[in-house]
Amino acid sequence: MQRSPQCQNSAICKFTSMANTHSSSPSSFLVSGLQKILSKYSWKLRKIIKQEKRRTQIRRSGIEIDDFPGGADGFELISRFCYNNGTISITVENVSLLHCCSVFLGMSEKASLVNLLHQTEEFLDGVFYWSWNEIITCLKNCDPFFSYAESRGLIQKLLSSLLAKIAQNSDVSLLSFSSSSSSSSPETARSLNSPTICNGSTSRKAWAWWFQDLTVLSPKIIEHFLRALGSYGSHNNNLVLTRFLLHYLKTALHSNGGSIRYASTDYRGLADTAVHGVVLMGKTAFSCRGLFWVLRIVSGFGLSREGRAALERLIGGMLDQATLDDLLVSGGNGGVYDVNLVVRLIRLFVHYYDKVSLEKMKKVGELIDMYLGEIGPDPNLKISKFLGVAESLPDCARDSFDQVYRAIDIYLQSHPCLSLEERSRLCRCLNYEKLSLEACKDLAKNPRIPPRIAVQALASQHSIIQTAEFVSDDHSSLSSNSYKCINNSNNSNYQMVLYENNDNTSNLEMESSSDDKEDVKVNLERMQWRVVELEKVCREMKGQMARMVKLTPQHTRPLPRLC
């Protein structure tokens, strides 16, 4: 027999029969003897050799056997069986391959009373008495010839034994589990027949001891494992199987160095199955952080568009519970972070704005402002993406735009080559009226901010300064008569206190409580302090704006009078 080099990588085995005139030569004797020995135990091989002899009279001919189970390894085991007069040591490591080869070659009673098929079937009949590790080993060894083993029912038989072991060593049926996942040593399974009861729920170790063991199996076998339980694809409504799949995918991802895209087609169905279970369980089983963890795991396996959209909808509705670390998902298009994902999540959250409180919206606003400061130093971050994040929230989500301004400044420091037009475009996401005086002063002095933007920001403070001047000029004429407190619609940081004289002032004063008078006194003191501060800022702004006039083109509108 001559083993083809291709047998190592394909399921084709080839042997050559040589019928030359020197029949006494060692080579011709061995080949002739091999044909006779193999044909004795295989009726299919005997038939192939006879047909080949009738078809050709060429002295040197080759016979190819396509789709031979296990390739050269399988043919070698068969040869050993034949040369040992129909005997071979059958173990859990080789029984699956020997069985498939015996079926393929027809090594049954039809060929010989001492046949390999009967011996392997007899060995497999005891599969329900095998140990847990023996079943796992046999299943793992079926992977090179999986399709053939599956078509012969071997995979189903082994999985049935596997599920029986899980049920035997677990106190509750697998289909009824609804706890969190965990993993423990498989050798301790028998000690878990009486699971620990903790706070009315089954201990995690009592049913998840098999998680780690099954990670050595191929995705094709895991798919059949789920199908056997009726929980594959959209049929998955089992929390335990969902958590197992996440553990399986995480292990596969880590074992391949964090990237498994080359085999994404094998894992795609499992990833979609896991996501379907996660979405079905929703907020009751997974926190917002847990959902981000799920997204990181399944993203590397070619997740379907529908599955990703469903998972993102679930996360988007819980975005107010996220942290900055959750949002820092690695990017796959040259950027440090996946900014497009965050934009989609914000839009989903805003879509449900009518169902959430203003407090939650402001919480997301604070989170996004921190995120802007984190992504600003990325040199590959485009202005459009930065603005996409900054402008995705409504104006009511921010009481102050100081953090947005600081994020813009960080971005400008990391992108020093931006043109004047690009810097102006970047600043369009600012609401100047919601900038504090300190931030506005810093913006006016910032050389990275275009002069036109600085002028607009200063002009936005004009109404505040005018109000402060009004209060300052009229403060001396105010008496301690009755008063009205009116909230300023443009700035909620302080109140305007207006006094009026009329005939009923004495009555109103007597009706006012001492607490109200104390509040008025405090408000007046605050307003006086703010007037002094505004006057100081006004003088500084005058000097700053005078310097800006020299930098501003002549066609620019005249600066507003601040003081």
URURSUL-V973109 format. One record per residue. OMEGA is omega in whole degrees, -180 to 180 (NA if undefined). Layout:
OMEGA ; OMEGA
This chain:
176 ; -180 ; 178 ; 176 ; -178 ; -177 ; -179 ; -175 ; -179 ; -179 ; 180 ; 177 ; -175 ; 169 ; -173 ; 174 ; -177 ; -179 ; 179 ; -175 ; 180 ; -176 ; -179 ; 180 ; -177 ; -176 ; -178 ; 180 ; -179 ; -179 ; 179 ; 179 ; 179 ; 178 ; -177 ; -177 ; -180 ; -179 ; -178 ; -175 ; -178 ; 179 ; 178 ; 179 ; 177 ; 179 ; -180 ; -178 ; 178 ; 179 ; -180 ; 179 ; 178 ; -175 ; -175 ; 177 ; -179 ; -177 ; -178 ; -179 ; 179 ; 179 ; 179 ; 177 ; -178 ; 174 ; 179 ; -177 ; 178 ; 178 ; -176 ; 180 ; 178 ; -180 ; 178 ; 178 ; 179 ; 179 ; 178 ; 179 ; -178 ; -179 ; 178 ; 176 ; 174 ; 177 ; 176 ; 179 ; -179 ; 180 ; 178 ; 179 ; -175 ; -175 ; -179 ; 179 ; 179 ; -179 ; -179 ; 179 ; -179 ; 177 ; -178 ; -177 ; -180 ; -178 ; -177 ; 179 ; 178 ; 180 ; -177 ; 176 ; 175 ; -172 ; -176 ; -178 ; -180 ; -179 ; 180 ; 178 ; 178 ; 179 ; -179 ; 178 ; 179 ; -175 ; -179 ; 175 ; 178 ; 173 ; 179 ; -177 ; 179 ; 178 ; 179 ; -179 ; -180 ; 178 ; -180 ; -179 ; 178 ; -173 ; -179 ; 180 ; -172 ; -176 ; -180 ; 179 ; 180 ; -179 ; 180 ; 177 ; -178 ; 180 ; -180 ; -180 ; 180 ; 179 ; 177 ; 177 ; 179 ; 180 ; 177 ; 178 ; 179 ; 180 ; -179 ; -176 ; 176 ; -174 ; -178 ; 178 ; -179 ; -176 ; -179 ; -178 ; 176 ; -179 ; 179 ; -176 ; 175 ; -180 ; 177 ; -176 ; -179 ; -178 ; -180 ; -175 ; -176 ; 178 ; -177 ; 180 ; 177 ; -174 ; 179 ; 178 ; -177 ; 180 ; 175 ; -179 ; -179 ; 179 ; -177 ; -176 ; -177 ; -178 ; -176 ; -180 ; -175 ; -176 ; -174 ; -177 ; -176 ; 179 ; 179 ; -178 ; -179 ; 180 ; 178 ; 179 ; 178 ; 177 ; 178 ; 176 ; 179 ; 178 ; 179 ; 178 ; -180 ; -176 ; 179 ; 178 ; -177 ; 179 ; -178 ; 175 ; -175 ; -177 ; -179 ; 179 ; 177 ; 179 ; 176 ; 180 ; 178 ; 177 ; 180 ; 180 ; 178 ; 179 ; 179 ; -180 ; -179 ; -179 ; 179 ; 176 ; 177 ; 179 ; -179 ; -175 ; -180 ; 180 ; -174 ; -179 ; 179 ; -175 ; -173 ; 180 ; 179 ; 179 ; 178 ; 178 ; 179 ; -179 ; 179 ; 177 ; 180 ; -179 ; -179 ; 179 ; 175 ; -173 ; -176 ; -176 ; -175 ; 174 ; 179 ; 177 ; 178 ; 179 ; 175 ; 176 ; 177 ; -179 ; 178 ; -177 ; -171 ; -177 ; -178 ; -174 ; 177 ; -179 ; 180 ; -179 ; -180 ; 180 ; 179 ; -179 ; 180 ; 180 ; 179 ; 176 ; 179 ; 179 ; -178 ; 179 ; -179 ; -173 ; 179 ; 178 ; -177 ; 174 ; -180 ; 179 ; 179 ; -176 ; -176 ; 178 ; -178 ; 180 ; -179 ; -177 ; 177 ; -180 ; 179 ; -178 ; 179 ; -177 ; -180 ; 178 ; -178 ; 178 ; 179 ; -180 ; 179 ; -179 ; 177 ; 179 ; 179 ; 179 ; 179 ; -174 ; -178 ; 180 ; -179 ; -179 ; 178 ; 179 ; 178 ; 179 ; 179 ; 177 ; 176 ; 178 ; 177 ; 179 ; -178 ; 177 ; 175 ; 179 ; 178 ; 178 ; -179 ; -177 ; -178 ; -178 ; -179 ; -177 ; -179 ; -179 ; -180 ; 180 ; -178 ; 179 ; 177 ; 179 ; 178 ; 177 ; -175 ; -175 ; -177 ; 179 ; 175 ; -176 ; -178 ; -179 ; -177 ; 171 ; -179 ; 178 ; -180 ; 180 ; 178 ; 178 ; 179 ; 177 ; 176 ; 179 ; 177 ; 179 ; -180 ; 177 ; -180 ; 180 ; -174 ; -175 ; -180 ; 178 ; 179 ; 180 ; 180 ; 177 ; 177 ; 179 ; -179 ; -176 ; -177 ; -179 ; -179 ; 169 ; -173 ; -179 ; 179 ; 172 ; 176 ; 179 ; 179 ; 179 ; 180 ; 177 ; 180 ; 179 ; -178 ; -180 ; -174 ; -179 ; -180 ; 179 ; 178 ; -179 ; -179 ; 179 ; 179 ; 179 ; 179 ; 180 ; 178 ; 180 ; 180 ; 179 ; -174 ; -179 ; 179 ; -179 ; 178 ; 178 ; 179 ; 178 ; 180 ; 179 ; -179 ; -178 ; -174 ; -174 ; -177 ; -178 ; -178 ; 177 ; -178 ; 178 ; 179 ; -172 ; 171 ; 176 ; -178 ; 177 ; 177 ; -177 ; -178 ; -178 ; -176 ; -178 ; 180 ; 179 ; 172 ; -180 ; -177 ; -179 ; 177 ; 179 ; 174 ; -174 ; -175 ; -175 ; -178 ; 179 ; -180 ; -179 ; -180 ; 180 ; -179 ; 179 ; 179 ; 179 ; 180 ; 179 ; -180 ; 178 ; 179 ; 180 ; 179 ; 180 ; 179 ; 179 ; 178 ; -179 ; 178 ; 179 ; -178 ; 178 ; 179 ; -180 ; -179 ; 177 ; 178 ; 179 ; -179 ; 179 ; 179 ; -179 ; 178 ; 179 ; -180 ; -178 ; 177 ; 177 ; -179 ; 179 ; -180 ; -179 ; -176 ; 177 ; -175 ; -176 ; 179 ; -179 ; 179 ; -179 ; 178 ; 179 ; -177 ; -175 ; NA
